[in-house]
Amino acid sequence: GFQYLVDYMYTGRLHIPIDSVPSVYATAIVLKMESAVRACASFLSTNLTPVNCLGIRRITRDKTFKVAVDDFIRAHLTEIMHSKSFFGLQDLQVEVVGLDENISGETMERRMFSLVLDWAKNSLNDLKPKLDRLVEKVNVLYLESDNTLRDCAEVENKVLSSDDDMVQDYKILSRMRSKTPAKNVSQRAANGSSAQPFQKFSLNPEESVSMAEREWSVVATHKTNENSYLAIAILDGRLMVVTVHIRPPVSTESDSNATTSAPDTPPIPNTNRNRLSPVLRKASITPLMGMGTARCAMGAVELDGKLVVCGGYDRGECLRTVEAFMIMENTWEKMSPMNRARARFGAAVLNGCVYVCGGSDGWKEQSCVEKYDPTTKKWTYVPNMLKERSSHGVATLDGKLYCIGGCEGQRSIATCEVYDPSTNKWSRIASLINARSQTCVCAVNGLLFAIGGTDLWNTVNTVEVYDPKKDEWVVGSSLNIARRGAGVGIVNGIVAVVGGSDGAQSLVSTEFYDFESNVWTMGPPLNTARANMSVVTMGNRLCAVGGFSGKKFLTTLEWLDLDDMDWFGHAPRHDTEEGSRSDSDNTDAASVCVNKAADEENCMGGDVSMYGGRVRDELFLHHRDCENHDKLKSKQDESLAASLNSLSTDGKADDGAS
């Protein structure tokens, strides 16, 4: 964007391709070039769509422009809630206790969300990044008599109902959290250093605004069901989703004769944004216990009903430790460590044993392979792979172990190989069509899928499918979002790709593949962004574990419930064992895939030109047809949305890989 403005200063003429308008607008704001700002704002405001409006709102600074964008968002909120950009927003989850007044109408909804924003703003201080911590959990708040919200953990028991087990459990968990402050926070406080991180120069307008000037506002609200609400809002200058559930009063003996009683759990709204209450039908209030060691780029498998996590990287070094998680018991146990430390490797189960293949020890790629036998509880070596590699994909199919792609030094590779335990040998198979590393690989319906990844220059959304009978790779249906370092799992015959990195930031988005339609659809977002994480199928659950959030290495995990289409960070309730599900094994893939985003598309051509401060659309076509939106494809609109997304980051982010 800077180069176009330099040209404008010398020539007096501003000629901008469509996909560069957002970056020019953002740069012009920082440089205080008002004429260029007005020209770009005028163009963007007349080309708003449900696909790009959130990205545009993120960079908007002019008050008049903000009003126009906010009006558009309110008018098209239902469509926006099914767009890719919506799923990429962070979610602040709130449960409100003590509100007896019926919330009805947009005015009351906005007032309620304003109270939530006031509480969040007051929760910020100079010592710790509280806003980031607030979005990592469900916040249970109490409405005080002065019409302000207060964290239930800070409210005396005599004020709260002692009959509400959820509130009491929340207070206990909050006390436990307060005893274990974030390591980096306590270290900064001990050193007496400022909590404000060093900021390098950036042309991102969000970073050029001081703390005092950062915006706090409610953009649009939506009632999802009787007691649940959703809003798109700006918190501390950050575009976010805020979900609120009004907790009904707990039933007592005095009203036991009532015809109906308030449920413990809110109905799950049909918005694909269901994380509205910690008291859910499938999850308890007890958070899932984290791993003993934060790690990413590790191997993870299901073995004998346990989630087994091997090796990985913790920023300091590659690991050889192994631990196993029992989800119903919510406990971890240590297992025998691997013979070698490794990260960025593949792991799979073959004939009841865990195999770990290749990877990196922090210095160079490996070709060695180890096998864990649960009967002896020991790791032993098996023949090395034919090629040293890391960041590859591994899967088992028809009693054989496949190793797909990866990287060697500074280049991605396309070579693939297979291990046959009956001969105890590795042999080559057909190479990928395109070299790729950090690809996720799975086996389903007798085929191997190599999904996404990177060629070390670009993150890709392409998919290749291998047929072992033909020893041939063919091009499959592409993902909606390019991603590398994602996790993949198969549950009830559905392929689910989870998280990863788009090359600039860790992702919360997920995608499901429908074999009948040969289409990837957006799934429910993770609670925490994760790159270089692992996904493991545990019965009818899909578990996402570890990874890198973009800020820290993770110990946490979360699981997907296909009935509710939601990710939970709390332990399953014991009355929801997998055996209690009705017809879970016969779930139709189409019934559990989220509805395909009904994004209204634009067909646009041309660019923005300005002579002497006047705006001229050299070529502009705007076609709107809601009934035929699936047939309308706009490369320029997707490019514009992509460029808007790139403005939220400053260069490529570390995705946590060693």
N, C-alpha and C positions, 0 to 999 in steps of 0.2 A: 503494500500500500504506500509506503514511503516514496518509492520511485515515481509513482503517478503524481504525487503532490510536488515533488521536485520539478517534474516536467511542467506542471501547471504554473509554478512560480516563474519559470523561465519563458514559457510560451503563452500564458494566459488562457490556456485551453486544457480542459480536464476531460480525458477520454478513458473510461474505465470499463473493462469487461464485467459482466454481471457478477461472476463469482468472486470478484475482487472488491465489490462495493462495500461489504461489511468491514474489511480490513482497512480500506481507505477512510471510511467513516470514523473508525476507532482511532486511527492515527491522526486524523484531522482534529479530533477533539483534543488530544494531548497537545498538538501544535497550535491550538487555538486559531485554526483557519476557518472562520465562521462561514464564509461563502461555500467552501467545500463541504462543510458539515451540513449546511442547509440543502445543498444539492443531493447529497447521498441520502439524507433523511427523507427528502421528498420522494426519491425513487423507491426506497425501501418501504415507505408507508403505503405506497400505491401497489406494492407487490407482495403484500402479506398473505401467507397461506397457513393452514394448520401445521404444515411441515416445518416452516421456517420462523414462525412468529416468536417462539420461545427463545430461539437463538438471537433474534433481533432485539427482543426485550432485554436480554442479558447485557447488551452493549449500549442500550439507549440511555442518553443523558439529557436531551432536550425535553422540557416539560410538555410542550405541545405534542411532540412525537410520542412521549410516554402515554399520554392520554389516548392517542389514536391506537397504539398497540394494545393497551389495556382494554379498550372497547372491543377490539377485534378478538382478543382472547376470551372475553366474557361471552361474546356472541357465538364463538365456535368452540367452547370448552369441551363439549362432548366428543367432537372429532379430535381435538388436541389430546385428550386423555387416552387415545388409542394410537398416538404417533410415537415414533422412535425417540424423539427428543424428550418427550414426557417421561419415558422410562429411564432416561439418563439422569433425571433430577434426584438430588438427595431428598430424603423423606424424614421430616420431624414428626414423630408419633406421640400423641398425647391422649391420655385418658383423664376425663374430668369428673371429679367426685364432688357432690354437694350442690349441684345445679338442679333445682327443682322446676325452674321456669321452663315452659315449653318454648323451644327455639323454632320460630316460623318466620319465613320471609328473608329476603336477601339482607335487609338492614340488620336484623338480629344475628344472622350468620356472620356478617362482617364484624359486628361488635364482638362476638365470641372469639373470632380469630384475632382481632386486635388485642384482646386480653392475653391470648397466647403469645403474640409477638412482644407485648410489654413484658411478660414473664421471661421470655427468652433473652430480651435485651438486658434486663436487670440481672440475668444470670451470668453475663459476660464480666470478666475482670481482666486485669493486666497480667495475671500470673499464669493462666493456662488457657488453651484454646477450647473454651467451654462449649461453643456452638458445635464443634466437631464431636465432642463427647455426648452432647444432647441427642444427636441423631443416631447414636450407636445403641440406644435402648428405647423402650416405651416409657414415657414420663407420666407418672400418675400425679395429678395436680388437684388441689382442693380450692374451691371458690370461697374466699374469705368474706366476712360481712361487709368489708369496705370495697367489695366488687373487684378484688385483685386475686390472681391465681398464685398459689404457693405450692411448692413441692411437698407432697405428703410426707416425705422423709423428715421434713422440718416442722411438721405439725404435731402437737401433743396428742397422745392417745385419747385423752378425755374429749377432745373435739371431734375425733373421727369415730365412726361406728366400729365397735370391737367385734361385731358380728361379720364384718367384711374381711374374709380370709385373704382376698387378693391384696387389699391395702396393707394388712399386717405383714404379709410376706414381702411386699414391696419395701416396707420400712426396714425389714431385716436385711434384705439384699443390699439396700442403699448403705446401711451401716457397714456391711462387709466391703463394699466398694471403697468407702471412705478410708478404710484402713490400709488400702493398697493403692496409693496415688500413682499416677503415671510416672515412670522412671525419669523421663526427660524433664518433666515439670519439677520434680523434687530436686533433680540435679542442678537445674538452672537456679532454683531458689537457694540451694546450698552455696552455689558459687557467687550468688549476689548479682548475677547477670540479668540483663533485661530479658523479658519474655518475648519481646518483639523480634522475630527472626530477621536476619539480614536479607534485604530485598535488593536484588540487582535491578538495574534500569530496565524498564519494560514499557512498551507502548500499549499494553493492555489498559484500557480506561478504568477497569475495576481496580487495578493496582495503583492508579494515580490519584485515587480519591482517599482523603484522610478518613480515619476512623469516625470522627465526629460528623462527617458529611455522608457517610454510607447510608443507603436507603433502607428503611423499614416500612413496608407497606403491604396491604392485602390487594392482590390484583383481581382474582376471581374466586368465587365460592360455589360449591355444589353439594347438595344433600344426597348422600348415597343410599341411606335408608333411614328408618325411624330415629335412630340415635347416633348416626354416623355422618360425618361431614368431611369434605375435602376442599382444600384451597391451594391455589398457586399464589405464592407470596414472595416478597423480597425480604430476606433477613440478613442484616449487616452487609447489604450490597450483593447478596448471593441469591439467585433464583432457586427456589426450593418448592417442594410439595409439603403441605402441612395436613396431616390427617388427625381428626379429633373424634373420639367416641365419648358420648355422655353416658356415664355409668349410672343406671337407675338405682334408686335406694334399695338396700338389701331387705328382702322380705322378712318379717318378724311374725311371732305368733298372733299378734293382734290383727294382722291382715291375712292370716292363713286361710280364711274362708273366702277370700276373694276368688272370683272366677278365673282370673289369670294372675300369674306372678311374673315379675320381671326376670328375664333370663339372665344367667350368669354370663352368657356370651352374646355379643351382638350378631345379628344375621350378617353373613358375608356379602358385602355389596358386589354387584357385578360390574366392577370397574377395572379389574386387574391390578388394583391398588388396595389390597385387602389387609394391610398390616395396621389395623385400627385398634386392637386390644390385645394385651398379653394373655387374657383369659379366653383362650380359643378352644374350640371343641377338641383339637388334637394335641395341644401343647399345654404344659403346666406353667406355673409362674417361675419354676426353677430354671435358671439359665444353663445351657449346655456347658459342661466343664471343658475348658480349653486344653490344648496340648501342653505337655510339660516344657516344650521348646517351641518358640516361634520359628516357622520355617516356610520357605517357598521353594518352587522347582524341585519338589520331592516326588516320590512314588507312593501311591496309595491304592490299596486293593481291599476287597472283602474276602475274608478267610474265616470259615467256620462261624459265621454270624458276627464277626468282629471287623471293625474298620482298622486296618493295619497301615500305618504311615512309616515310611522308610526314608532315611537320609534327608537330603535337601540342603538348603543354604539359609543361614541366619544372619546374613550381612557380614559376620565376622569370619566364618569358615564353612567349608562343606562338612556335612555331618555323616556319621555312620550309625547313629542311634536309631532305634526302632521302638515304636509304641503302638498299643492297640486300644481301641475304644469300644466299649459296650454301650450302645445307645440307650437301651431301656434301663440299665443300671446307672447310666450317666457317670461312668468311671473310666479312667485310663490305667493301663498297666504297662510296665516296661517289658520288652522282649529282647532276645539275644541280638546284639548289634551286628551289623554287616561286617565282613572282613575288611572292606575298604570304604572310606568316606567318599561320597559321590552326591552330585546334584545334577539337575537337568538331564535326568535319565528316564527310562521307561520301566514300568513294573506291570506285571500281570500274573494271574494264577493259571497254572497248567497242571492237570492231573493232581490237584490237591496241594501243590507246592507253589510258593511265591518265587518268581523269577525277577531279578533286577538286571538290566542290560545297559552297558556302556555308561555314558554321562561324562561328567568332568569332576576332577578332584580339586579344582581351583587353579590348576596349572596347565593341564592339557586334557584332551579328549581321551576316553578309555574305550577299550574293546572288550574288557573282561565282563563275565556274566556270573552271577551268583544265584544259588537256589536255596530257599529255606524250606526244610522239611518239618512240619508241625509235630510229627511223631518223635523225632530226635531233638527238635528245638535247636537245630544247628544250621549254619550257613556253610555251604560247600560250593566250590567252583565247578562250573561246567565249561565246555569248550568256548573259547573266545569268539566273538563275532568276526566276520571277515574284514570289517572296516571299523576303525575308531570313529566314534561319533557321539555327539551330545545334542540335546534339544530335539530328540526324535520322538516318534510315536510308536507305541507298542500295543499289540492286541493279540488275542488267541482266537484261532478259527480252525475247526475240524481237527483238534488235537495237535495243532502246531503253533509256534510262537513267531509272530511277524514283527519285524523292525523296519520302520518306514521313515525315509528322509533323515533330516537332522542337519547339523552343521559340523564342519571340519575347519578349524582355524577361523578365518574371516569370510568363509563362504558357505552358503547353503548347498546341500547335496540332494540329488534325486535318487540315489541308489537305495535299493531295498533288499532285504534278505529274510530267510525263514529258517527256524530251527525245528528239526524233527527229533523228538525224544526217542523214537524207536531206533534211529540210526546214530543219535547223539552227534549230529553234524549240522552245520549251517550251510545254506546254499543260496545263491543269488536268484532273485525273481526280477520281473520287469521293473524298470525304473519309472519313477513318477514322470508325468508329462512335464511338470515344472518343478524345479528344485525348491524345497521349502523346509524350514525348521520351525520349531515351536508350534507344530501342527498337532491337533488332537486326532487320535485314531481310534476307531471302534469297529467291531465286527457285528453285523446284523443281517439276517436273511441270507447267509452264505456269502456275503460280500464284505469287503473292507472299505471304510470311508476315511479319507484323509481330509480334514476339515480346517480351512483357514491356515494361519501361520504367517511366515514372513520369508522373503527372499534375501533378507538382511538389508534391503534398501526400502522395501515397501511392505506394509502389512496388507494381507490379501483376504478377500472374502470367498475365493474360489474353493471348490470342492472337487476331489477326484475319487473315483470309485474303482476298486480292484476286484476282478473276477478271477479266483484262483484256478477255475477250470479252463479259462482261456489265457491265463497269465497275461492279463491286459488291463491297463488303466484307461478309464474314459472320464470325460468331464461330467460332473454332476451339477445339481442345482445350487447356485451360489447363496451364501448367507446374505442377510440384509445388512449386516455390519461387519466390516473387515475386522478381524481380531486374531491375535497371536497369544500363545500362553494360556489358552482357554482350557476348561475341563469339559469332558464329554461323558455322558452316561446313558444307559438304555434302561427304561422302566416301562413295563407294560407294552413293549414293542415300539416305544417312541424314542427317537434319538433327541437328546437334549444337550445343547451346547451352552456352557455357562461361563460368564465373566470373560476374563482375559484382558488384553490391552489393545487399543487401537493404534498404538505407536506414540500416543501423546498422553494417555491417561488410562488408569485402571477402570474397568467397566463393571457395572452392576447388571447390565442387560443379559437376557437369556433368549435362546431361540429353540423352537421345536420343529422337527422335520416330519411332515405328513407324507407317507409313502404314496397314498392314493392320489393326492394332488401334486406331488413332487414339488412342494413349496415349503420354505421355511417361514414360520410365523413367530412373532415376538411373544415371549413368555413372561411370567411374573419376574420383576427385578429382584436381585439379591438385596439383603439388608445392608451388606458391606461390599464395596468394590473390591474385586480380587483378580490379580493377574498372577500367572505362574502358580496356580493353585491346582488342586486335584478334586475330581468328582468321582464318587463311588456309589454304586447301586447297592442299597441295603434292603432287600425284600421289595416292598412297594414304596420305598423312600429313596430319594436321591440326596446324597450328602455332599456338600461343598466344604472343603477343609483347607485351612491355611492360606498361603499366598501373600501377595504384597498389595496393600490398599492404595499405593501411591504416596503414602506417608510413613507407613510402618509395616514391619513383618508381622504376620498374624498368627495367633494361637487358636483363634476361634473357628467354629464350624457352624453350619446351619443346614437344615434339611427341608426338602420340598415335599409338601403333601399334595398329591394330584387331585384329591377330592376338592380341596379348597383353593387349589392353584395359588399357593402362597408359601413363602420361605419362613421357617421358624428358627429362632435362635434359642428357644427354650426346650427343655427335655419333653419328649412325648408323654402324655398322660397314660398311666398303666391300663386304663379302661379302653384304650384305643389300640391295642395290639393288632398287628396286621391281620390276625385270624378273625377279628371282629368285623372286618370290612365285608360288605356284601358285594359279591361279584366283582371284586377288585381286579381279578385276573382277566376278566372279560371286558374290561373297560375299552371302549372303542377309541382308537387314536384320535378320531375327529372330535370326540366329546370332551377330551381333556386338553386339547390344544386351544390356546386363547384365540379369540376371534381375530381374523386378519385385520390389520389396521386399515380403517376406512379413510385413509388420508385423501383429502381433496388435492388434486394435482393441478399444477399450472403448466401451460405450454407457453414459454416465453422465449423470445429471441431478442438479440440486440444488446445494447449497453447504454451506459449513461454518458452523455456528453454535455459539457458546459462551456459556453463562450461568454466571457465577461460576467459571470455569475448567473447566467440563465441556464435552466435545465432543458434539455431536449432529448426525448426518447427517439433514438434513431430507428428502432424497430420494436414494436411492442404488441404482442397478441396475448389477450387474457381469455382463456376458455374455461368455463366452470360448468361442469355437468356431474352432479352428485350421483346420478344413477349409473353413469358409465365411468366412475373414477378409476376402477381397476384396469380400464383399457387405456387410460391417459397416462403416459409416462413422460416425464420431463427431466432430461439430463441436467438442464441448467438449474432447475429447482433443487435437485439433489446436490449439485455442486455448490449452490448457494448455502444449503444447510450444512454441508461439510465444512465450508470455509467459516461459517459462524461457529461451529463446534470447535474449530482449531483456535479461535480467539480466546477460549476459556483457559488455554494452557500457554505456557511460555517455553517453546521448544519442546523437545521430546523428553518425556518423563522417564525416570528410572523405573523399570517394571519389576525390579527385584531380582532379576537373574544375575548369577555370578558371571 
